Amino acid sequence: MTKNMGSIDRWLRVVVGVALLIAAFATDFGAGGWLHWAMIIVGVILAITALVGNCPLYSILGIRTCRR
């Protein structure tokens, strides 16, 4: 699997993903409803793609934010 995400993109995804997970678990925002679960799912997806360095959507759209 080739990396298609640059370091700035990866760090932004980590920050946003962790922020969403904190908001989902540490606050009453969403309080167990669909918004709560959406924040968890999106936060986990952002964190995983940042750790792996590959975004499947970027691959489909032909986007690369990393240097070749």
Backbone as a ProteinNet text record, in pm:
[ID]
protein_1_A
[PRIMARY]
MTKNMGSIDRWLRVVVGVALLIAAFATDFGAGGWLHWAMIIVGVILAITALVGNCPLYSILGIRTCRR
[TERTIARY]
84.4	0	89.8	73.7	156.5	95.9	182.6	135.5	93.4	-19.8	-66.8	-100.7	-55	-81.8	48.9	59.6	177	169.5	277.7	285.6	186.6	164.8	68.6	-72.3	-106.9	-237.5	-256.7	-153.1	-162.1	-180.7	-103.3	-115.3	-251.4	-303.4	-436.5	-542.9	-529.5	-624.6	-616	-495	-479.5	-546.2	-519.6	-575.3	-728.2	-783.9	-929.3	-991.1	-928.7	-979.9	-982.2	-873.1	-867.2	-967.2	-980	-1076.2	-1219	-1250.6	-1384.2	-1407.1	-1304.9	-1319	-1332.5	-1258.5	-1271.1	-1409.8	-1456.9	-1590.3	-1697.9	-1677.7	-1777.9	-1780.5	-1663.4	-1658.3	-1653.7	-1595.8	-1574.8	-1682	-1770.6	-1875.9	-2011.4	-2115.8	-2250.8	-2298.9	-2206.7	-2241.6	-2283.4	-2404.8	-2455.7	-2524.9	-2473.7	-2533.2	-2590.2	-2511.5	-2551.2	-2637	-2672.6	-2754.2	-2670	-2729	-2659	-2537	-2543.8	-2429.7	-2310	-2337	-2232.3	-2159.8	-2236.7	-2177.9	-2108.8	-2161.6	-2096.9	-1960.8	-1952.3	-1823.5	-1722.9	-1766.6	-1676.5	-1626.1	-1715.7	-1677.7	-1582.7	-1616.4	-1531.7	-1396.6	-1396.9	-1271.9	-1180	-1235.3	-1154.9	-1101.9	-1185.1	-1140.7	-1027.9	-1042.8	-936.7	-807	-816.6	-696.3	-628.2	-705.1	-646.4	-580.1	-647.7	-587.1	-462.1	-459.7	-339.4	-224.5	-252.3	-146.9	-92.9	-181.3	-140.5	-73.5	-119.5	-62.7	-126.9	-238.8	-307.8	-456.1	-512.2	-655	-718.2	-811.2	-874	-946.6	-1008.7	-1077.5	-978.6	-862.1	-757.9	-715.6	-704.8	-666	-769.3	-896	-1003.4	-1002.1	-981	-982.9	-848.9	-744.6	-612.1	-541.1	-567.3	-506.4	-386	-278.3	-159.5	-116.4	-103.9	-55.6	87.7	147.8	286.7	377.6	503.7	602	633.1	662.6	688.3	825.3
-116.6	0	124.1	207.1	326.4	440.4	522.8	636.4	747.2	808.9	918.6	1042.2	1043.5	1155.5	1213.4	1346.3	1414.7	1430.4	1479.4	1488.7	1589.7	1701.2	1799.3	1740.4	1674.2	1609.7	1505.1	1427.1	1322.6	1381.8	1487.8	1550	1615.1	1678.4	1737.9	1631.4	1518.1	1408.7	1353.5	1342.3	1294.1	1391.5	1520.4	1621.6	1622.5	1623.8	1626.8	1496.3	1383	1253.9	1241.7	1281.4	1275.5	1373.5	1491.9	1590.2	1536	1468.9	1408.9	1298.6	1216.8	1110.4	1166.3	1270.3	1334.2	1394.4	1461.4	1521.4	1414.5	1299.2	1193	1127.6	1110.2	1036.1	1123.3	1242	1322.4	1429.2	1446.1	1545.6	1480.1	1555.5	1505.4	1542.8	1591.2	1631	1507.8	1502.6	1387	1288.2	1272.1	1190.7	1056.7	980.7	844.6	833.1	942.2	938.6	915.2	943.8	919.1	1009	1130.4	1221.5	1167.6	1108.8	1047	937.9	850.6	740.6	790.5	894.6	951.1	1009.8	1078.7	1135.1	1025	915.6	803.7	741.4	714.6	649.7	738.1	865.3	955.7	974.6	987.5	1003.1	883.9	764.3	642.6	631.6	660.7	653.6	753	876.1	975.4	931.4	878.3	835.6	718.4	621.9	504.8	544.8	625.8	665.8	749.3	828.7	906.9	816	715.2	624	539.2	498.1	414.6	499.6	623.1	710.9	696.3	625.5	604.5	629.4	713.3	741.9	677.9	584.5	519.6	618.3	719.9	819.4	897.2	929.4	995.4	906.5	776.4	684.2	683.9	683	682.2	810.6	923.9	1053.2	1092.7	1015.2	1042.8	1158.3	1179.2	1289.6	1237	1314.8	1284.4	1412.3	1408.5	1526.3	1506.7	1394.9	1371.8	1396.5	1415.9	1432.8	1297.4	1297.6	1171.2	1119.1
0	0	0	-99.4	-109.6	-28.1	24.3	101.8	6.6	36	-47.2	36.3	161.4	250.6	302.9	298.1	349.5	500.2	558.4	704.5	761.9	695.9	746.7	744.7	637.2	624.7	734.5	759.5	861.7	1001.1	1032.9	1164.9	1183.6	1080.1	1089.9	1114.9	1047.7	1069.5	1211.5	1264.2	1401.4	1498.6	1480.5	1571.3	1564.7	1444.2	1429	1478.3	1447.1	1492	1643.1	1708	1854.1	1914.9	1855.7	1906.2	1897.6	1788.6	1775.6	1878.1	1901.2	1999.9	2141.5	2171.9	2303.2	2318.5	2214.3	2219.4	2235.5	2173.7	2182.5	2320.2	2381.8	2507.2	2632.3	2623.7	2743.4	2765.1	2669.8	2684.8	2661.7	2686.1	2660.3	2520.9	2437.7	2302.7	2224.1	2182.1	2109.1	2201.1	2321.3	2429.2	2383.7	2312.3	2277	2153.2	2091	1969.8	1846.2	1732.7	1606.3	1591.5	1646.8	1637.6	1715.9	1830	1912.4	1832.7	1770.9	1694.6	1568.4	1506.3	1387.1	1423	1537.9	1580.4	1609.7	1669	1697.4	1567.7	1475.9	1350.2	1269.2	1253.6	1176	1245.7	1378.3	1452.7	1436.3	1442.4	1426.6	1283.8	1185.7	1046	1019.7	1070.5	1051.5	1118.2	1239.1	1310.8	1240.4	1194.5	1127.7	996.1	915.5	787.9	810.7	918.1	948.8	989.8	1069.7	1114.5	999.5	909.9	796.4	688.1	670.5	568.4	433.2	427.4	301	320.5	234.7	237.4	114.1	132.7	17.4	-74.3	-17.6	-99.5	-185.4	-129.8	-208.7	-325.5	-301.5	-408.4	-520.6	-484.5	-584.5	-666.3	-598.5	-665.7	-727.7	-702.1	-759.1	-691.1	-564	-488.9	-412	-411.4	-329.7	-261	-129.6	-57	-9.8	-43.4	-4.5	-124.3	-90.9	-199.5	-260.4	-385.4	-455.2	-427.9
[MASK]
++++++++++++++++++++++++++++++++++++++++++++++++++++++++++++++++++++

